[in-house]
Amino acid sequence: MERKIIVQNASGIAGIVIPENESASSQIYYMLHCIQHRGPDACGIASANGERIFNDKGLGMLSEIFKPDRLEELKGFQAIGQVRMKTPDDRQEENLQPVNVRAHQGPFSLVCSGMLLNNAKLRSEMMESGLIFQGTSDAEILAHLIQNSEGRLIERIEQTVGRIQGSITFLVMTKNTMYAYRSLDGIRSLYLAKLTDGGYAFCSESAGFGLLECEEIREVRPGELIILGKEGYESRRAGISAGRPCAMETVYYSRADSDFGNLSVYEIRKRAGEKLAEREDIDADIVIGVPDT
């Protein structure tokens, strides 16, 4: 039987841990607002306070879904979120993220961006073994893989990373810890910021940290798995590669004021325009970007 790959890579994710602070969901709101261009059709936020995980999501722009009263219900010192763009094959409300899992080793929540190339194969194997799916998202596949692996949660995530194929980034949040992963090819972007108040944050773009006070911002390396808790973070760098950056990040997905490598996206677009101009012999009065994203 032919397996259909569901295209669902249009999205942006963010995560934050702020020790001794209960307003993580408000900070995630601002981060997602900064990357709203990566997904204007749906959004979701999950938060954790060390005892419980709260989750809220819906179809629409961030400002339409998350009014102040809804944000106040998402209490906790850490939070994750996603903004999502609907594609022709991915319009189900069941695919909204974060995905919450009630696992016997403890609950966790998950968001992802990108696409698993072996999602159809993994889904078929899981359904044949009796697992149930609510939608068609890769997030559900990742959640099932984690839940059906063995050992501690970090070991389960490492086993999951070993089974997936494709370009993807994801965040996993328990009641008191956060995990971040960027696939080995490095096609999907993910950044880590150290905050001046002692916290840490993740985002699909560096521009997502624009409303936060940051001491340092760096790319999560291709193949890097990060464990983030109240005491700081640990990096597991097994399998790290140089990566293969996607040109679409600089010409379409990213904001012009985001960074890409050691250059701003604006500077990269400007240099690309200069190279294109070298191939033209038109005597023009003005040059503009089309489309200007």
Secondary structure, DSSP 4 states (H G I P E B T S, - for coil): -PPPPPP---EEEEEEE-TT-SBHHHHHHHHHHHTGGG-BSEEEEEEE-SS-EEEEEEES-HHHH--HHHHHTS-BSEEEEEEE--BTTB--GGG-SPEEE--TT--EEEEEEEEETTHHHHHHHHHHTT---SS--HHHHHHHHHHTS-SSHHHHHHHHHHH--EEEEEEEE-SS-EEEEE-TT--S--EEEEETTS-EEEESSGGGGTTS-EEEEEEPPTT-EEEEETTEEEEE-TT-------HHIIIIIS-TTSEETTEEHHHHHHHHHHHHHTT-----S----SS--
